[in-house]
Amino acid sequence: MDQSKVLYFQETYGKMRDDELAYLIATGSDGLVEEARMALTTVLQTRDLRSIETEVAATVNDLNSQAAFKSQQIQKHNQLQASVRKAFHFFCAFFLISGIALLIFGDYELGSICVAGGLIGSALFELRRLAVRFIVAIFKMN
């Protein structure tokens, strides 16, 4: 164990306010190196632990509420994406059905354009969605 690192961390943590120490404890004290954990323990022994416990509890509650809010935002975004995808599929299906009806009633030029437009639009939309998922899966770090 390097004593100069311990002294550096003690000096750094000694300058921190209680709320900053509470955030450090709540978010990542398990991931600290050995010297930092030792310095944090030393600094906490000189502080009022009641106020730091209160700050840690408040920090944890705040972080939990932020996570819940972000989860709600992601859920709303996913619902919006699903409804947009559904509407676009209905639009493409309308073109496809209109084109088939026009083909049945004899307008081969406009009917074939509508059928092709419906099929191509739906295929391009799905290919774009799959390509985005593929790219995200490639770069996902999990």
ZIKAUR-V323412 format. One record per backbone hydrogen bond with DSSP energy under -0.5 kcal/mol. CO is the residue of the C=O (numbers start at 1). NH is the residue of the N-H. E is the energy in kcal/mol with one decimal. If there is no record, write none. Layout:
co:CO nh:NH e:E
co:CO nh:NH e:E
This chain:
co:1 nh:3 e:-0.7
co:2 nh:6 e:-1.7
co:3 nh:7 e:-2.6
co:4 nh:8 e:-2.1
co:5 nh:9 e:-2.8
co:6 nh:10 e:-2.6
co:7 nh:11 e:-2.5
co:8 nh:12 e:-2.5
co:9 nh:13 e:-3.2
co:10 nh:14 e:-2.3
co:11 nh:15 e:-1.1
co:12 nh:15 e:-0.6
co:12 nh:16 e:-0.6
co:13 nh:16 e:-0.7
co:17 nh:21 e:-2.2
co:18 nh:22 e:-2.5
co:19 nh:23 e:-2.0
co:20 nh:24 e:-2.2
co:21 nh:25 e:-2.6
co:22 nh:26 e:-2.8
co:23 nh:27 e:-2.2
co:24 nh:28 e:-1.9
co:25 nh:29 e:-0.9
co:28 nh:31 e:-0.8
co:29 nh:32 e:-0.8
co:33 nh:37 e:-2.5
co:34 nh:38 e:-2.3
co:35 nh:39 e:-2.3
co:36 nh:40 e:-2.7
co:37 nh:41 e:-2.3
co:38 nh:42 e:-2.0
co:39 nh:43 e:-2.5
co:40 nh:44 e:-2.6
co:41 nh:45 e:-1.4
co:42 nh:46 e:-0.6
co:43 nh:46 e:-1.0
co:43 nh:47 e:-0.5
co:44 nh:47 e:-0.7
co:47 nh:49 e:-0.8
co:48 nh:52 e:-1.5
co:49 nh:53 e:-2.7
co:50 nh:54 e:-2.2
co:51 nh:55 e:-2.2
co:52 nh:56 e:-2.8
co:53 nh:57 e:-2.4
co:54 nh:58 e:-2.3
co:55 nh:59 e:-2.6
co:56 nh:60 e:-2.7
co:57 nh:61 e:-2.4
co:58 nh:62 e:-2.3
co:59 nh:63 e:-2.7
co:60 nh:64 e:-2.5
co:61 nh:65 e:-2.3
co:62 nh:66 e:-2.2
co:63 nh:67 e:-2.3
co:64 nh:68 e:-2.3
co:65 nh:69 e:-2.3
co:66 nh:70 e:-2.4
co:67 nh:71 e:-2.1
co:68 nh:72 e:-2.1
co:69 nh:73 e:-2.2
co:70 nh:74 e:-2.3
co:71 nh:75 e:-2.2
co:72 nh:76 e:-2.4
co:73 nh:77 e:-2.4
co:74 nh:78 e:-2.5
co:75 nh:79 e:-2.2
co:76 nh:80 e:-2.3
co:77 nh:81 e:-2.5
co:78 nh:82 e:-2.2
co:79 nh:83 e:-2.2
co:80 nh:84 e:-2.3
co:81 nh:85 e:-2.3
co:82 nh:86 e:-2.3
co:83 nh:87 e:-2.4
co:84 nh:88 e:-2.4
co:85 nh:89 e:-2.1
co:86 nh:90 e:-2.2
co:87 nh:91 e:-2.3
co:88 nh:92 e:-2.5
co:89 nh:93 e:-2.6
co:90 nh:94 e:-2.5
co:91 nh:95 e:-2.0
co:92 nh:96 e:-2.4
co:93 nh:97 e:-2.9
co:94 nh:98 e:-2.7
co:95 nh:99 e:-2.5
co:96 nh:100 e:-2.3
co:97 nh:101 e:-2.6
co:98 nh:102 e:-2.5
co:99 nh:103 e:-2.3
co:100 nh:104 e:-2.3
co:101 nh:105 e:-2.0
co:102 nh:107 e:-2.0
co:103 nh:106 e:-0.9
co:106 nh:108 e:-1.5
co:107 nh:111 e:-2.0
co:108 nh:112 e:-2.0
co:109 nh:113 e:-1.7
co:110 nh:114 e:-2.4
co:111 nh:115 e:-2.4
co:112 nh:116 e:-2.5
co:113 nh:117 e:-2.7
co:114 nh:118 e:-2.5
co:115 nh:119 e:-2.4
co:116 nh:120 e:-3.0
co:117 nh:121 e:-2.4
co:118 nh:122 e:-1.9
co:119 nh:123 e:-2.4
co:120 nh:124 e:-2.9
co:121 nh:125 e:-2.1
co:122 nh:126 e:-2.2
co:123 nh:127 e:-2.6
co:124 nh:128 e:-2.4
co:125 nh:129 e:-2.0
co:126 nh:130 e:-2.6
co:127 nh:131 e:-2.5
co:128 nh:132 e:-2.2
co:129 nh:133 e:-2.1
co:130 nh:134 e:-2.4
co:131 nh:135 e:-2.5
co:132 nh:136 e:-2.4
co:133 nh:137 e:-2.4
co:134 nh:138 e:-1.9
co:135 nh:139 e:-1.9
co:136 nh:140 e:-0.9
